[in-house]
Amino acid sequence: MQSFDVVIAGGGMVGLALACGLQGSGLRVAVLENQQPDLDSPLPEQPGLRVSAINAASERLLKYIGVWDSIIAQRANAYQGMEVWDRDSFGKIAFRGEEYGFSHLGHIIENQVIHRALWQRAEKSSDVTLLAPATLKNVAWGENEAFITLNDDRQLTARLVVGADGAQSWLRQHADLPLTVWADRHHALEGPIRPAAPHPAGPRQG
């Protein structure tokens, strides 16, 4: 049975960012991931459809944990402005980075790029153990620690278990944590588009 201070269930961007942020703290951290990313193959030439809008605060976090340069070296696209409007009213807000003295407001980055950079960083940390493939089978809550059984029957203990396993979190459901849900009566259509001309800034990639 392996013992850790922190076990993070879900090794996506959030879970890996937390693990990287805890490096150097003296805590022994384990990250459970469904599968290990393929780091030997180059990024596909066609950008992925799952992307994140990284604002300045998130950019500072990624710099702090030491992955920002790796992300920018792969593929990222800065955006200088943003507009939000309501189709059914006159409500509208707009932001331009230059109005506040910023060269950009943030970056649009493929999730796979962020995930690869975080995984590579976590691999180099002596405080972090990456377990993949690994999924939760059972968690028993003791007085001072949790007793964890994985799907392959490996057993772990942890002083803290973090649920970073998505909207349908297995851990949240089995820990009986309450969840508040409400309907805002809004709907959205999401999908890729291909503009007639490339973005003026163009993608930054290495």
C-alpha positions in Angstrom: 0.0 0.0 0.0 1.4 3.4 -1.1 0.9 6.4 1.2 0.6 10.0 0.0 -0.3 13.3 1.5 -2.5 14.3 -1.4 -4.2 12.1 -4.0 -5.7 13.9 -7.0 -8.4 12.0 -8.8 -8.4 13.2 -12.3 -5.2 14.2 -14.1 -6.7 16.7 -16.6 -5.5 20.3 -16.7 -6.9 21.2 -13.3 -5.5 18.2 -11.5 -2.1 18.4 -13.1 -1.9 22.2 -12.5 -2.6 21.5 -8.8 0.0 18.8 -8.6 2.6 21.1 -10.3 1.7 23.9 -7.9 2.3 21.7 -4.9 5.8 20.7 -6.0 8.4 21.9 -3.5 5.9 22.0 -0.7 7.2 18.8 0.9 3.9 17.0 0.2 3.8 13.7 -1.5 1.3 13.9 -4.3 -0.2 11.3 -6.5 -2.2 12.0 -9.7 -4.7 9.4 -11.0 -5.2 9.6 -14.8 -7.3 7.4 -17.1 -4.5 7.2 -19.7 -1.0 8.5 -20.2 -0.7 11.1 -23.0 1.4 10.2 -26.1 4.3 12.6 -25.6 6.5 10.9 -28.3 4.3 11.9 -31.2 4.2 15.5 -32.5 1.1 17.6 -32.2 -1.4 17.0 -35.1 -1.0 19.6 -37.9 -4.7 20.3 -37.6 -5.4 22.2 -34.3 -7.7 20.4 -31.8 -11.3 21.6 -31.4 -11.2 21.6 -27.5 -9.5 24.9 -26.5 -9.3 27.1 -23.4 -9.3 30.9 -23.2 -6.4 31.6 -20.8 -6.6 35.1 -19.3 -3.8 37.0 -17.7 -4.3 35.5 -14.2 -4.2 32.0 -15.6 -1.1 32.9 -17.6 0.6 34.1 -14.4 -0.3 30.7 -12.7 1.1 28.7 -15.6 4.3 30.8 -15.5 4.6 30.3 -11.8 4.4 26.5 -12.1 6.9 26.6 -14.9 4.9 25.4 -18.0 4.2 28.7 -19.8 7.3 28.7 -22.0 6.6 25.1 -23.1 3.0 25.9 -24.0 4.0 29.0 -26.1 6.7 26.9 -27.8 4.0 24.4 -29.0 1.0 26.4 -30.2 -1.0 29.3 -28.9 -2.9 32.3 -30.3 -3.1 35.7 -28.4 -6.4 37.6 -28.5 -6.5 41.4 -28.0 -10.2 42.0 -27.6 -13.5 40.4 -26.5 -17.1 41.3 -27.1 -20.1 39.8 -25.3 -23.7 40.6 -26.3 -27.3 39.3 -25.8 -29.1 38.6 -29.0 -32.5 39.5 -27.5 -31.6 42.9 -26.0 -29.3 45.8 -26.4 -26.9 44.6 -23.7 -23.3 44.5 -24.9 -19.8 44.8 -23.3 -16.5 45.0 -25.1 -12.9 44.9 -23.9 -9.7 45.9 -25.7 -6.3 45.2 -24.2 -4.8 48.3 -25.7 -7.3 50.5 -23.8 -5.7 49.3 -20.5 -2.1 49.2 -21.7 -2.0 45.5 -22.4 -0.6 43.9 -25.5 -3.2 41.2 -25.2 -6.0 40.0 -23.0 -5.1 36.3 -23.1 -4.5 33.3 -25.3 -6.6 30.7 -27.0 -4.8 27.4 -26.4 -5.7 23.8 -27.3 -6.4 21.7 -24.2 -4.0 19.0 -25.5 -1.2 21.5 -25.6 -1.8 22.6 -22.0 -2.2 19.0 -20.8 1.0 17.9 -22.5 3.0 20.7 -20.9 1.6 20.1 -17.4 2.2 16.3 -17.7 5.8 16.8 -18.7 6.3 19.2 -15.8 4.7 16.8 -13.3 6.9 14.0 -14.6 10.0 15.9 -13.6 8.9 16.6 -10.1 10.2 14.3 -7.4 7.2 15.2 -5.2 4.6 13.9 -7.8 3.8 10.4 -8.7 1.8 9.9 -11.9 -0.4 6.8 -12.0 -1.8 5.9 -15.4 -4.0 4.2 -16.2 -5.6 4.5 -12.9 -9.3 5.0 -11.9 -11.1 4.9 -8.5 -12.9 1.8 -7.5 -13.6 2.6 -3.8 -12.7 5.2 -1.2 -13.2 4.5 2.6 -13.0 7.5 4.9 -11.0 7.1 8.1 -10.6 9.5 10.9 -7.3 11.0 9.7 -6.9 9.5 6.2 -8.7 8.0 3.2 -8.2 4.4 2.0 -8.3 4.2 -1.7 -8.7 1.2 -4.0 -8.1 1.5 -7.7 -9.7 -0.5 -10.5 -6.7 -2.8 -10.7 -6.9 -3.4 -6.9 -3.9 -1.3 -6.0 -4.4 0.4 -2.7 -3.3 3.9 -1.6 -3.8 6.1 1.5 -4.0 9.8 1.6 -4.5 12.6 4.1 -6.4 14.6 1.4 -8.3 13.4 -1.7 -9.0 16.0 -4.4 -11.8 15.4 -6.9 -10.6 16.9 -10.2 -12.4 14.3 -12.3 -14.9 16.5 -14.2 -18.5 17.5 -14.1 -19.7 13.9 -13.5 -17.2 13.4 -10.7 -17.1 9.8 -9.4 -15.5 11.1 -6.2 -18.1 13.7 -5.5 -20.9 11.3 -6.0 -19.4 8.6 -3.7 -18.3 11.1 -1.1 -21.9 12.3 -1.0 -21.0 15.9 -1.5 -24.0 18.2 -2.3 -24.3 19.8 -5.7 -26.5 22.8 -6.5 -27.9 23.0 -10.0 -30.2 25.6 -11.6 -31.4 26.3 -15.1 -30.7 29.7 -16.6 -33.0 29.2 -19.6 -30.2 30.0 -22.0 -28.9 27.8 -24.8 -25.8 28.0 -26.9 -24.6 26.4 -30.1 -20.9 25.5 -30.3 -18.9 24.5 -33.3 -15.8 25.2 -35.4 -15.8 27.9 -38.0 -13.3 28.5 -40.8 -12.8 32.3 -41.6 -12.2 33.5 -45.1 -8.9 35.0 -44.0 -6.4 33.9 -41.3 -6.3 35.7 -38.0 -4.0 38.8 -38.3 -1.8 37.7 -35.4 -1.6 34.1 -36.6 -0.9 31.1 -34.4 2.3 31.1 -32.3 4.0 27.8 -32.5 7.3 26.1 -32.4 
